Amino acid sequence: MNAIDLIIFNLEEVRRRSIKVWQAIPDEMLHWKPDEKAFTCAEMIRHLVQAEFLYHHVLLNRGGAALANLHNPFESKPFISVNNELEFSQPYHEKFLEYVKTIPINDLGHVQIDLYDLGGFIRPLGDMLLRIAYHESVHTGQLLDYMRTTGIDRPKIWD
């Protein structure tokens, strides 16, 4: 297994576990949030699938400037259900994974992704790929906390 294989494995495992959590949230709780400044459950799920789409374009273009004129298909789409969101985002998810599979291993440490204007940092491509998975896992952990707070049964994700 090389570094790209491990990154793909990590991205797929994070998404698999996220989906278990997302699908365990009852429909009537998708618009719950712990306070006025927080995301609802639905907004958190949308944030994650949309972020992967945006990150993909940032990586393709080596920086945040790619987002300036990007058509974002998630912006005008209403959140209908978790399964609808998964179905809609699946082609974008597959394109992202296919892109990652094409990255030369040498690029992981040598290609720089410039997000200075958006996030205040410039990081190597490999670092950014790990951050993408970490971003999703952190927000999925937040959803698990939402579920605990509201008394929703949490799925077993540590299989």
Secondary structure, DSSP 4 states (H G I P E B T S, - for coil): --HHHHHHHHHHHHHHHHHHHHHHS-GGGTT--SSTTSPPHHHHHHHHHHHHHHHHHHHHTTBGGGGTT---TTTTPPP--HHHHHHHHHHHHHHHHHHHHHS-TTHHHH-EEEEHHHHSEEEEHHHHHHHHHHHHHHHHHHHHHHHHHHTPPPP----
